[in-house]
Amino acid sequence: MGRAGEDRADALAHDVERKARRASHGRHSLAENMPVTPDIWKRIFKLNKPEWFYIFIGCIAAFCNGAVQPSWSLILAEAIEAFAHEDKGHQKDKMRDLSLLSLGIGISNFFSYFFQEYLFGISGENLTMRVRGLLFRAMARQVIFFGIFIWVARRVIFFSIYIMVAGQVITFGICILVARKNIGWFDDPDHETGVLSSQLAVEASTVQGTVKTSMCYAILCIGNIGTGVVISFICSWRLAFATCGFIPIIIFGFMMLTKLLSGADNEGKQIMEDMSKEAMESIDNIRTVAALTKEQKVYDQFSDRMWAPFEHNMRSTFYVCLISGATMGMSYWSFGVCFFYGSRLLEDDDISFDDIFRVCGCVVFCSMQFGRSIAFAPDFNKGRKAASFIFSLHDAVPPIDAYSTAGAKPENYLDKYKLKDLNIKWLRSQIGLVSQEPILFDQTIAENIAYGDNSRNVTMDEIIAAAKSANIHNFIQSLPLGYATNVGSKGTQLSGGQKQRVAIARGLIRNPKILLLDEATSALDNESEKIVQEALDKARTGRTCITIAHRLTTIKDADKIAVFKGGVVHEIGTHDTLMARQGLYFKLQKAQHK
C-alpha cells in the first residue's frame, strides 16, 4: 500500500513537471504572444476620440509644463551673473526682478500641471464610464465571471481617481472578453487556469502605464528637451552642439534599456508562470500530497525551479544597471564637456559668462527629464504588451458567439431547424440546466435562485414558487435567515442534495421550455438522490426534459431513450421496446443490476 502511495505521488509530481515542460516549450504568456504593432497606438488613442479637445489642451499643458524647467535655467544664469556683479544696488534690483519672474514661472507651472492632470483625468473618466456601461451591459449576458463582476463593482464605487478606476474597469473588461470565449477555447494549453489568472491579475493594471505615460509624459519630455535645445542653440550654437551631442547617445541607451527590460520581463514572466502552474497543481492536490507525505518532495521541486528566475534576475539586473548607470553618467559627462569647452570659448570671447550657465542649466534639466523617462521605461513597455493582449481578446471571434443577434427564434417547435441556424442567446434562454456539480455563488439562497433569469427583476413570489417546485422550500424556511441565508463559496454551507435542489430552482425560475439534466443525481447518496429525483419529476411537468444519465433507473420512465456508443446513437426507443430487443441497452441494464 505504501509503495502504491509513493507511485501515486511520483505520478502527480511527474504530471506537474510534464505540464510545466509543455508550457515552457514554444509557448509564452498570452500577452507576450501578442505582437505590438503601430496599430495598437491608434486603437488606444481612438478609445479617447470623443475627448479629443480635453486631450489637445492637456497636451499643450504638458508641453508647457515641460518647457518651464529649461526656461528657469535662464533665471538661474541671470542670478549667477548678478551675484558676480560688484554693484550691490544692481544685485538688489536684479534679484528683485528675478524673484518676481520666478514667482510668475511658478504660477504658470502650477496651472500647466493642474490642467495637464485634470484634463487627462476628465478624458480618462469619460472613457471609463463609456467602457463600463458597455461591459456592464455585456455582463448581464454572462454566467462564468459573476463573482468577478461583484468584486469589480465594489472596487469601482470606492475609487474615483482616473488611473485606479481605469485599471479596475479594464480588469472587468478582460473578464468579459475571457468569459465570452467558447468552451473549447479553455481546453487550449495556452489558456489554462494559471495563465489566465496571471494575465487577469497583471495585464489590466499595467495597461494604464501606456495610457498615461505614452501621452502625458511623452509630450512633457518633448516640451522639456525641445525647449532646452532651442535655448541652448540660441545662447551658443557651438557649446550647444557639443553638449547636446550626448542626447542621441542617451536616447540610444534609453531604447536599449527598454528592449532589455522587455526581453527580461518576457523571460521572467514565463518562468514565473511555469512555477505558478506547479504550485497551483500541488495546492489543488494538497490532500493527496499530505496523505502520501510527499510535501518535502514537492517543496524540493519548487525550490529547484526557483533558482532559474533567481539566476535570470541576477543576470538581467547586471545589464540593466550597467546601461542605466552609463546613461545617467552621460548627463554628468555632458556637464564636464560644457564646462571645459565653455571655458575655451570664454577665453576666445566667443561666449559670455552667463550664456555658459544658460546652456549648462538646459543640459541639467534635459538630463533630469531623461532620468524620469528611464524610470517609466518598464511600465511603458509592459503597458504596450498588455494593451496588445486586451485587443487580441477583443478581436478574436469565437465559433459560437453568445452575443450574436443572428438566427431564427421559433415560437413552438425546434424540429425543423438546425441548431446552428438558431439564435444562440435565444436558444440558451429556453433551456434550464441542472448539472452533476451545481455551482452556487457566494450569495443568499434567494439571489442564487434569481440568478437563473437575468433578463428581468425576479420577484420573491417567483423565487418561492421555484423553490417549492424543487422541493427545497420547507428546508429554506427552517433556516434562521430563510431565503437570506448565504450559501458560502460554491455553496459549501449546503449539502450535495440541498445544492442540487437550489440549482433546480434556479433552472426553473426562467420557466424554460427545455429542462436539461446532466447527471443530476449521479453524485448523490441514495437518500439525497430520492429527494432530488422527486423534485426533478415535479420539474418535468409541462416541459420537454432531456436527461443525460449513467444510472439507468433515472430514465426508465422516459418517453424516448437514446443509447449512445462511440459518439453515435446506437439504439432508440422506450424502456420496454429496448429491453425486448435485448441489445446494448438490455446489456447495460443487466450489468447495473448484478
N, C-alpha and C positions, 0 to 999 in steps of 0.2 A: 504493500500500500504506500509506504514511504517512497519507494522507487517510482511508483506511478505518479505520486505528487510532484516529485522532482522533475519528471519528464514533462508534466503539465506546465510547471513554472518555466522550464527551459523553452518549451514551445511558445509560451507567452512572450518571453524575452526575445526569442528569435523573430517572432512576429512583429514586435516593436521595431527591432533592428531592420527587418526587411522593409517595413513601411518607410522607415527613415531613409534607407538607401534608395528606395524607389522615388522618394520625394526629392532627393538630392541630385539624381542623375537626370540631366536635361530638363530640369524644371525649376522655375524660380517663383517667387511670390507673385500674386496676381498683379500687383501694381508694377513690379519690375518687368513683367512680360509685356506691359503696355508701352508701345513706342510713344515718345514725346515728340510730337510734330508741331510745326508752326501753327497748325490749325487749332491746337489746344489753346493758344493765347487768344485767338479770335473768339473762340467759344466761351472762354472765361469772361472776357470783356463784353461779349454780346449779351450775357445774362444781365448786365447792368445798363443796357442800352436805354431804357426809359429814363434813367437818371443821368443822361449824358451831361446836362447842364451843371448838376452838382459836381460831377467828376471833373468837368472842364475847369470850373472855378477852383476846385480843390487842387488840381494840378498846378494852376497859377500860384495858389497859396504855397504849395510845396516848393515850387521853383523859387519864389521869393524867400521862403524860409531857408533854403539852401544858399541863396545869394547873400544873405545877411552876414554870414560868418566871414567870408573873404573880404566883404566890404568893410568889416570892422578892422581889418588889418591896416586900412588907410588911416583910421583914427589912431591906432597903436603907433604907426610910424610917425604921425604928426606929433604925438605925445612925446616920443623919444627925441624928436628933433627940438621940441620946445624945451625939454629939460636940459638939452645940451646948450641952449642959448644962455648967454651970460646976463642978459637983461631980465631982472626979476619981474618987472612990470609986464614985459612981453610974455613971460612964462604964465603969469596970473591970468592975463587976458586970453591967452591961447588955451589954457586948461579949462577956463570957464566955457569957452565956445565948444571945446571938445566934449565937456561933460554934458552940455545940452544936446549935442549931436548924438552922444552915446544914449542919452535918455530917449531921443527920437527913434534910434535904431532898436532899442529895447521894446518900445511901444509897437513898432512895426513888426518886430519878431513875435510879440505876443499875439497880434491879430492874425499874422500869417499862419502861425502854428495852430491857433484856435480854429480858423476856417479850414485848415488842412485836415485836422482830425474830425471836426464837426461835420463837414460836407461829405467826407468819405464815410463817416458814420451814418449819415442820412441815407446815402445810396445803399449802404450795406443793410440798413434796417428795412428799406423798401424791398430790396431783393429778398431778404429773409422772409418777410411777410408774404410775398408773392409765391415763393417756393413752398413755404409752409402750407399755404392754402391748397396748392396743387397736391402736395404729398399727403395732407390730412384727408383730402377727398379720395385719394387713391387708397389710403389706409382702410377706409370703410369696406373695401373690396378684398382685404387681405385677412388671412387667418393665422399665418405662421408666426408673425412677429408682433402679436398684440401686446405681449409683455414689454417689448422694447418701446412700443408706442406710449405706454403709460409712463415709463421711465423718462423718455424724452420730453413728453408733455409737461411733466412736473419740473424738469430742469429748465425748459424754455420760459416758464412762468417766472422763475426767480432770477433769470439772467437778462439784463437789459442792454449790456454793452455789446456792441455790434459783433466783435470778433468772437466772443464767447457764445452768443446766440447762434451765429452762423455755423460755428463748429458743431453745436448740438443738432441743428436742423440738417446739416449735411450728413451727420451720423444717421439721422432718421431717414434721410433720402436714400442712403446706401442700403439701409434695411429694407426699404420698399423695393428697391431695384433687385436685391437678392431674393426677396420673397416672391417677386414676380416670376422668377425662373421656373421652368418646368422641372418635374421631379428628377428626370434623367440628368439634368444639369448638376445635381448634387452628387450623382454617382461618379462623376469625373474626379480622379485623384487630385486635380488642381483645386477642387472646390470642397476639400474635406473640412470638417468642423474646426480643426485647429487653425487652418489657413484663413477661413472666413472670419472667425472670431478675432484673429490677429488683425486682419485688414479692417474690420468694422471698428475696432478699438483705436487703431493708429491712423489710418488714412484720412478719416474725417477731420481729425484735429490738426493734421499737417497741411491740408489744402489751404487753410487760411493764411499760411505763410506766403503762398503765391499771390493770393488776392490782395493782401495789404502790401507786402514787400515789393512785388513787381511793379506796382503802380506808384504808391506813395513815395517809397524810399528811392526808387529809380529816378523820379522827377526831382526829388530833393538833391540827389547826388549829381544830376546833370546841372542843376542850378548852381550848386556849390563849386564844382570843378570848372564849369564853363565861365562863371564869373571870375573865379580865381585866375584862370589862364588869360582871360581878356585883360584884367587889371595888370597882371604881370607883364604882358607884352606892351601895354601902353606905357608902363613905367620904364622898362628897359627890355627891348626885344632880345638883346644879346644874353643878358642874365636869365631872362625867362626861357629862352631856347635851351640854355644849358641845364637849368633846374627841371624844367618840365619834360626834359628828355627821359626822366625817370618814370614818368606817368605811364607810358606804354609798357615798361617793364613791370610796373606794379599791377597793371591791368592783366598782363600775361600771367603773372603769379596768381592773381585772383582767379583767373579762368582755370589754371592748373589745379588750384586748391579745390574749386568747385567740382571738377572732374574727379579728383582723387577722393573727395568726400562722397561723391555719387557711387563710385565703384566700391569703396569701403562699406558704405551703407547697404548696398545691394548684397554683398557677400555676407556681411554680418547679419542681416535680416534673414537670409536663407538659413544660416547656421542656427539662429535662434528659433526659427520656425520648426526646423527638424527636432531641436531639443524640446520645444513645447509639445510636439506631437508625441514624443516618447513619454514625457511627463504626464500628459493627458491620458495616454493609454494605460500607464501604470496606475494612475489615480482612479480611473474608471474601474479597474480590476483590483483595487487595493484589498478587497476582502480575500480574493484568491491569493494574492501575493502574501498577505499576512498569514493566512491559514497554512500556507506552504513554507513559511519562514524564509522567504526569498527577498526580504526587504534590503538586506545588505547587498545582494547581487544587483538588484535594480538600482540601488544608490551608487554602487561602483560603476555601473554602466553610464549612468547620468554624469557622474564626476569625470569619467574619462572623456566624455564628449564635451565637457566644459572647457577642457584645455584648448580645443580648436578655436572657439571665439576669443579666449584669453590671448593666445599667440597672435591671432589675427588682429585684435585690437592693439596689442603692443606694437606690431609691425606698422599698422596704418597710422597709429599715433605718432610714431617717429617721423614719418614722412610729412604728415600734416603739420607737425610742429616745426619741422625743418623749413618747409615752404612758407608757413606763417611768419616765422622769425625772419626769414630772408626778405619777405615782402614788407614787413614792418620796419626792418632795418634800412630798406631803401629810402624811407622817409627821412631818416636821420642822415643818411649819406647825401641826400639832396640838400640838406641844410649845410653840410660841410662844403659842398660844391658852391652853394650860394655865397657863403662867407668867403671862401677862397677866391673865387672868380670875381666876386663883388669888390674885394679889396684891390684886385688888379685893375678893374675898371675905374674904381675911385682914384687910384694912383694916376691913371691916364686921363682923368677928368671926363670920362665917358658916362658917369652916373653920379647922382647926388647921394649924400649920406642917407637921407630919409627914403629914397627910392629903393635902396638895398633892403631896408626893413619892410617896405611895402611888398616887394617880391617875396621876401622870406616869410612874411606873415601869410601871404596867399598859399605858399607851399605848405606851411604848417596846417592850415585849415583844410586844404585839399587832402593832405595825408591823413588827417583825423577822420575825414569822411570815408576814405578808403578803408581805414581800420574798422569803422562801423559796418561797411559793406561786407567785409570779410566775416564779421560776426554773424551776419544774416545769411551767409552762403549755405550752411546746412539746411536751414528751414526753407530757403528758396528752392533748393533742388528737390527736397522731399515733397514740397507742395506741388511742383510740376508733375511729379510721378503720381501723386495722389489724385490730382485733377484728371490725369490721363486714365487712371483706374476707374474713377467715377463715370467719366464719359463713356468708357468702354462698356460698363454695365448698362448704361442708359441706351446705348446704340444696339446692343445685342437683342435680337428678336427671337423669343422662344418659339419652338414649333407649335405649342398650344398657348395662345395669348389670352389670358383671362380678361384683358382689357378690351378685346375686340368687340365691336358692335355689329359685325357681320354675322350672317347666318339666320336661319328661319326660327320662328317661335310658334310652333303649332299649338292649337287650342287643346286638343284631347289626346291624339294618338301619335306615337313616335315610329310606328311600324314602317311607314312608307319613306322615312327619312334615314339617311346615313348620319351617324353621329358627327362626322366631320363637316356636314352641311348645316348643323345646328349652331345657334349662338351659344358659345361655351358658358358664358356667365348665366344666361337664362337656364340652360340645362342643369347647371350645378345648383341653381336656386330651387329646382324642382325635386332635388334629391336630399333626403336626410340620411346621414351616415352614422352608423354605430360600429366602431372598430373593436378589435380584440383588446387593445390597450388604450382606453379613452384618456385623452389629455385634458385635464381641467386646469384653469388658470388660477393664480393666487388671488382669488376674489371671493365674494359671497356666493352662496348657492344660487340665489336669485339672479345675480349677474352672469353666472356661468350658463344658466338656462336661457336667459335673454340673449346671450351672445349667439344663439343659433339663428337669429334673424336680425341682421344689422341694417336692413333696409327701412326700418321704422322704429318707433319707440314702443317696445313691448310693455303691455300693462301687467300689473300684478295679478289680475284675474286670469290672464292667459298663462302666466307662469305657473300658477296653482293648478290650472286645468291640465297643463302638460305634465306636471308632477304627479297628478292623480292618474293620468293615463300610463305613467311609467311606474306606478306602484311605489312611489317614494314620498308621497305627500305626508302620510302618517309618521314616517320616521323623521322628516324635517320638522314637523310640528312638535315632536317630542324633544327637540334640541332647545337649550335655553334661549338662544337667539333666533331660532327658527330659520327663516329664509335668509336672514342677515348673517348666518354663520359663515366664517371664512373657511374654505376647504384646504388652505395651505398650498405650498408649492407642489404643482402637479397633482393636487388632490390627496396629499399624504394624510390628511386628517380623516379620510373616509376609507372604508374597506373596499375591496375589489368589487363586490356586488353593489354597494352603495354608489361608487363612482360610475359603474356601468349604467345604473338606473338614472342618475343625473344626466349622463350622456344621452340616454334615450329621450329624456325630457327635452334636452337641448335640440335633438334631432327633430322632435315633433313640434317645436314651437313655431316653425315656419309652415306647418301643415303641408308637408311635402306630398307630392303625387307618388313618389317612389321612395321606399324605405330600403336602404342598402345595409345589410347586416354582414359584416366581415368578421367571421369567427367570434361573434359577440359573446358567446358563453364558454369558449374553449379554455379560458384561463381561470375559470371559477371552480370552486368546490361544488359538491353535489347539492348542498343546501342552497347556496347562493345561485347556482345555475337554475334551480327550480323556481326561485323567486323572480329572477331576471327573465326566465322563459315565459312566465305568466305575464310579465309586463310587455314582452315582445308580442305575445299572442294578442293582447289587447291593442297594441300599437298598430298591428297589421290591418285592423278593421278599416275598410273604406279606402284602401290604397294598395298599389302594387308593391309587393315585397320581394326583394332579391336577396337570398341568403347564401353566403359562402361558408361552407362548413366541412369539417372532417368528422365531427360526431354526427353520424347519420340519423340518430334519433331525433335531432332537431329539425330535420327536413322531411320526416316521414309523412306528414300530412300536407306537404306542398302540392299545389295543383300540377306542377310540372317539375321534374328533376332532370338536370343535365349532368352527366358524368364525363369529366374531362380526363384525357390521357394523352400525354405528350403535347399538351397545348391545344388540342382539338377536342371537339365534342365526340365522345365515343358512343354514348347511349343517351337517349332522352325519352321521358315518359313519366307516368305516375309510379308510385311505390309498388303497387300491385303488379302492374304490367312489367316493370323491370325485374321484379322478383320472379315472375313467371318465366321470363326469358332465361334466367339463370346465367346471366353474363357477368360483366365486370362488377356491376352494382351488387349483384347477388353474392359474389365472392367477397366484396368488401363488407357486406352485412354479416356474413358468416365469420369473417376474420375478427370483427369487433365484438361478436357475441361469444367468442371462445373463452 
